[in-house]
Amino acid sequence: MSKKKHRERPAPETLGLPPVGVDTHAHLDMRGFEPAEIPDILARARAAGVTRIGNVFLGPQAYARNAALFAAAPQVFFILGMHPTECSNYGEPLTAAMEAAFRADPRLRAVGEIGLDFYWDDAPPEDQRRAFREQLEMARGLDVPVVIHSRSAEEDTLAILADMGFSGRPLVWHCFGGEADLARRILAMGFFISVPGPVTYAKNVALAAAVAEIPLSRLLLETDAPFLTAEPWRGKRNEPALLGFTAARVAELKGLAPEALWRATAENAVSFFGLPALPCPS
């Protein structure tokens, strides 16, 4: 019997990207990561050119339990919201708890990931819609950006955003995986689009075509770690250090040098989330 051929996977630091990159969406406090690993994960990210990471807490309990994991990591900024699949019987106390957290913690930069998910049946659609609207209103009151999750619910998501007057407000469509028509509709409302690792998958032809059309000024990058690992590390746990492989593919699709794409998307993230200025080029 022949042995399975060992697959060579290049180290992310071999991409040679400068230390300005921003992973706008990761879940480093989620099951799949151990708290003791966080310093090493952040060190690997830095070695690969990722100097800022947006950690997404899925609800106020996760934030209260896990925010302290990043006490010694000022390069990690925070995003907080109730994921739509967790919104069964959503009530006002959750909104109040999140609003209080935002007012107390300047590291909280955006409300998210919020939206609609009709792929899973973990929460009734009406509960999801109510929670989505309440959290959008909270974000408006706090005057912070919004990070959208939408799966098998694009029409409803866009309709609610239009109905609530969110066109032109700071909002990013997280983990974009759609076709060019959907990207155009999102962009027409003045929103940003965040691209994850699956853009590197050979079969995702429609996604690649859509990403090629997205203006550089509206583009962000993310890992969604520990999920959606980019090639050539697909099949392994995702982490921020691997963001550069997504950047390299997006740069190829847009006819840009990887470093130019890396810097431009980082500058977009700094502006969108109100982060400290990028370091000067070396």
C-alpha positions, -999 to +999 in steps of 0.1 A: +000+000+000+014+034-010+019+060+017+000+093+015+021+120+000+032+147+025+018+181+015+043+210+018+027+241+032+047+273+030+051+293+063+031+326+062+062+347+070+077+336+036+052+359+020+073+389+032+044+412+040+051+443+060+039+446+097+008+466+090-019+439+083-053+439+099-073+407+104-107+423+109-126+392+121-114+363+143-127+343+172-096+336+193-117+332+225-138+304+209-135+267+214-107+254+192-082+278+209-068+274+244-062+306+264-025+296+270-020+296+232-029+333+227+006+348+232+020+323+206-009+329+182-003+367+184+035+362+180+029+341+148+006+368+135+031+395+141+058+375+123+035+372+093+028+409+092-005+410+110-004+437+137-040+443+145-068+417+150-105+422+156-117+396+181-155+390+178-173+381+210-205+363+204-227+379+231-222+397+264-215+366+284-186+356+261-172+392+263-175+392+301-158+358+304-131+362+278-121+399+273-094+395+300-076+370+278-064+400+257-054+423+286-018+422+276-025+424+239-034+460+229-032+451+192-065+432+196-096+453+193-131+440+201-163+435+183-195+424+202-229+413+192-254+385+193-250+361+164-283+354+147-283+317+155-281+327+192-311+350+191-339+327+201-361+346+226-338+377+223-347+402+250-339+438+260-315+428+288-290+415+262-291+449+245-287+467+278-257+445+288-240+451+254-246+488+255-232+491+289-201+472+278-196+496+248-199+526+270-173+512+295-147+497+272-130+518+244-116+486+229-151+477+217-151+492+181-182+477+164-214+458+169-213+424+153-215+399+140-252+405+138-278+398+111-298+368+098-290+331+093-317+310+077-293+282+068-295+268+104-328+266+123-313+274+157-334+305+162-368+314+147-366+339+119-388+364+137-366+363+167-336+369+145-353+398+127-362+414+161-327+410+175-312+423+143-333+455+144-326+461+181-289+457+177-288+480+146-306+506+167-281+501+195-252+506+170-269+538+157-272+551+193-236+543+201-224+557+167-202+526+160-198+505+129-217+473+122-204+439+112-230+418+093-235+381+092-259+369+065-264+334+054-292+322+032-309+355+041-294+381+018-328+396+006-341+400+041-308+414+054-306+441+028-343+449+032-340+455+069-308+476+064-326+497+039-358+500+060-338+512+090-319+538+070-285+522+072-274+530+037-242+550+038-235+542+075-202+524+084-211+487+079-191+457+067-205+425+051-185+399+070-173+367+053-185+376+018-191+344-003-215+356-029-216+365-066-209+398-083-245+409-083-248+406-045-215+425-041-228+453-063-260+456-042-239+458-010-216+484-025-245+505-038-257+509-002-223+523+007-210+494+026-177+476+029-170+439+020-147+416+040-131+387+021-122+354+039-100+324+030-125+306+006-116+331-021-084+310-025-104+278-033-101+268-069-138+260-073-150+294-060-150+309-095-180+332-089-166+345-057-132+352-073-150+372-101-170+392-075-139+400-055-121+412-086-149+439-090-149+452-054-132+486-053-100+486-033-114+514-012-142+492+001-123+460+008-113+444+041-097+411+049-104+385+075-096+350+087-128+342+106-104+320+126-106+292+136-128+286+105-124+290+067-086+285+063-071+297+031-051+276+007-025+262+011-034+256+048-069+245+041-079+216+063-059+230+093-071+253+120-072+289+109-055+317+127-045+353+120-010+345+108-026+329+077-043+360+065-015+368+040-025+339+018-060+354+013-043+388+006-020+373-020-050+357-039-071+389-037-041+409-050-037+385-079-074+389-087-071+427-087-038+428-106-019+444-076+013+436-058+005+418-025+021+445-004+000+472-020-032+452-014-020+445+022-014+481+030-046+494+014-069+470+032-051+477+065-056+514+060-093+507+052-096+488+085-079+515+105-103+541+091-134+519+094-128+508+130-112+540+142-079+523+151-046+539+159-026+551+128-005+526+109+033+527+114+053+544+088+067+522+060+102+509+068 
